[in-house]
């Protein structure tokens, strides 16, 4: 497994809505994540800065990158675009984090 960490930015006032939408994650989105090798996915919120920190374990970088080309992923991006920072195609602005420590 490849461990990936990243950060994103939530708009002010949308903390509860972000959590609600993820608690109601669409079945199709859940299936797409798993079928593209994503496992053990967590997102954490720093309420002081509204920075979201994501962690996911993936099987293969190339397979995971293909998830962005799926219809359900693009639909999810459109659904989330009103509450977080996004790129022109509505994908979340996401910055990879460098791994510095891991302990099993």
C-alpha positions in Angstrom: 0.0 0.0 0.0 1.0 3.6 -0.7 0.1 6.1 2.0 -0.9 9.5 0.8 -1.5 12.7 2.8 -2.9 15.9 1.4 -4.6 19.1 2.4 -7.6 21.1 1.1 -9.4 24.2 2.2 -13.0 24.6 3.4 -15.0 27.8 3.1 -15.9 29.4 6.4 -19.3 28.4 7.8 -19.5 25.0 5.9 -17.9 22.8 8.5 -21.2 21.0 9.4 -22.3 20.7 5.8 -18.9 19.2 4.7 -19.2 16.6 7.4 -22.9 15.9 6.6 -22.2 15.3 2.9 -19.4 12.9 3.7 -21.5 11.1 6.3 -24.0 10.6 3.4 -21.3 9.6 0.9 -23.0 8.2 -2.2 -22.7 4.5 -2.7 -21.4 5.0 -6.2 -18.6 7.2 -4.9 -17.7 4.7 -2.2 -17.5 1.9 -4.9 -15.4 4.1 -7.2 -12.8 4.8 -4.5 -12.5 1.1 -3.7 -12.4 0.0 -7.4 -9.6 2.5 -8.0 -7.5 1.0 -5.1 -8.4 3.5 -2.3 -8.6 2.2 1.2 -8.5 3.4 4.8 -9.6 6.9 3.8 -9.9 9.6 6.5 -10.3 13.4 6.4 -9.6 15.6 9.4 -10.6 19.3 9.9 -8.5 22.0 11.6 -11.3 24.2 12.8 -8.9 27.1 13.4 -7.7 27.3 9.8 -10.5 25.4 8.0 -7.8 23.2 6.5 -8.8 19.7 5.7 -6.2 17.0 6.0 -6.8 13.8 4.1 -5.2 10.4 4.4 -5.7 7.5 2.0 -3.9 4.3 1.3 -3.8 3.3 -2.4 -2.8 0.3 -4.3 -1.3 2.0 -7.3 -0.6 5.6 -8.3 -1.7 5.2 -11.9 -4.9 3.4 -11.0 -5.8 6.0 -8.4 -5.1 8.9 -10.9 -7.7 7.4 -13.2 -10.4 7.9 -10.6 -10.4 11.6 -11.5 -11.7 10.7 -14.9 -14.8 8.9 -13.7 -18.2 10.4 -14.1 -19.1 9.9 -10.4 -15.9 11.7 -9.3 -16.7 14.7 -11.4 -20.3 14.7 -10.2 -18.9 14.7 -6.6 -16.5 17.5 -7.3 -19.5 19.6 -8.7 -21.5 18.8 -5.6 -18.7 19.9 -3.3 -17.6 23.0 -5.2 -19.8 25.4 -3.3 -18.3 24.7 0.1 -14.5 24.4 -0.6 -11.7 25.8 -2.7 -11.7 24.3 -6.1 -9.8 24.4 -9.4 -11.6 25.6 -12.6 -12.8 22.0 -13.3 -14.3 21.9 -9.7 -11.7 19.4 -8.5 -10.6 20.4 -5.0 -7.5 22.4 -4.6 -5.3 19.7 -3.1 -1.7 19.9 -1.9 0.2 16.7 -1.3 1.9 16.4 2.0 5.4 14.9 2.4 5.6 11.9 4.6 8.0 12.4 7.5 7.2 9.6 10.0 5.2 6.4 10.1 4.9 3.8 12.8 2.9 0.5 12.5 
